[in-house]
Amino acid sequence: MNFARHIHIPYQAVRRLTVSATVRGADQHILVTSAGKDRLGALKDFTNVIHAKNANIVDTKGTRLGGLFSLTILAKVPGTADRAALDTALKSVSGFETMIMPASQPAYYDPDLETQIQNDADNEFTAYFKVEGADHPGIINKVMKVFEANGLSIDNMSTTSEGAPYGGTDLFMMEGVCNHVGPLSKDWKAMTVLEALREIEASDNVDIEFQEMDDDEWGEDDEWGEDDEWGEGEDEMNEIFGERASERAL
């Protein structure tokens, strides 16, 4: 006669076995944004936390603004890491207010295939912009409205303001890189952006450069609108943007 054999395992033992099992989740990227009084070792404190929690820093940017140190870190967190403990440790760095958000995996350039993953080059538009002139309220907002209306998003941007020689109004400078969000429609035209920026030039008495970034056609010294005040440079832009519009339409 066969007898079934039953093995009794106490509930506490089962619970210990379940908790001790390591379950790997998907790797994820987080964006850490923090600001606080500038002090020696601030960046080291953040990198110590990230390293201790087995995460990896992908990119980081820091700057001093208004007597404070502003820091942004893109980090990759492995699926085995304790996200709750990492978030708590980052927010506990002394003297800093920290916010943590989920982020997307960055696009990487493959030099062998000469292609950029996560981007379709035929539907891209990326441009460098620069605004210079007397500092006055609203100039940044006006330029950003033009970009938003034309589907352009800021990739990176910096602004500075300094006193004018011999007194007078402060001088303002803003420069950065913007790119189009999503595929370009057939009726999208860069000249529409240029015309709107030209209106800001006239109304706000500033100089604006706006140049599509294309290494195959333009060198570092090629800038539109700097010396000719949208004269001959404008004709050249019309010709090039017209050709590109025709190519995209095909």
C-alpha positions, 0 to 999 in steps of 0.5 A: 500500500502506498501512503502519501507523504506530507512534509509540513513547513512552518508558515514563517519559513515559507515567508522567509523563503519568499522574501529572500528570493530576488526578483529582477525587474526591468532596468529603468532610467530616472532624472534627478533634479536638485538645487541647494546652497553651493558647498564643497562635496555636493556632487560627490554626495549624490554620486556616492548615493547612486554608486552605493545603490548600484545605479549608474550615472549616464549624464549630468549637468550642474550650474550655479544660479542665484547663489545656488547650485542646480544639478541634473542627473540622468541615471540608469537603475538596474531592475534588482536595485531598491528604487524606494531606498535610492529615492529616499537616499537621494532626497536625504542629501543635506542642504538640497531639495530633490525631485526624481522622475522616470526618464526615457532611455537616451538615443545613442549614435552608432558610428558603424551604421551611421544611424541614430537609434530612436530617430528618423533622419528624414523627418528631423529638424534641429536648429541652433538659435541665438538671441542678443540685445537689451535685456527686457521682460518677455523676450524669452517668452516670445521666442518660446511661443514661436517655437511652440507654435511651430512644434519646436522643443528645446533640447538645451538652452542657456541665458546670460545677462550682464551690465552694458559698458558705461552703464545703461540697460543690461545686455541679454544673450540666449542661445541653445538648440531646438528640434522638431517634435515628431515627423515633419508634415509636408506643409511645415516650413522653417521660413515660418519660424524665421518670419516670426523671429524677424518680427521679434527682432523688429519689435524688441530691438534684438538680433536673432540667429536661427540656423539648421544644424547640418554638418554636411552643408554648413561649417562652424563659420556659417551663420545666418543673419549675423552680418547681413541682417537677414539679407543675402543669408535670407535668400540662401535660406529660402533656396535651401529650405525650399529644396528640402521642402521639395525633397520631403514632399517627394 
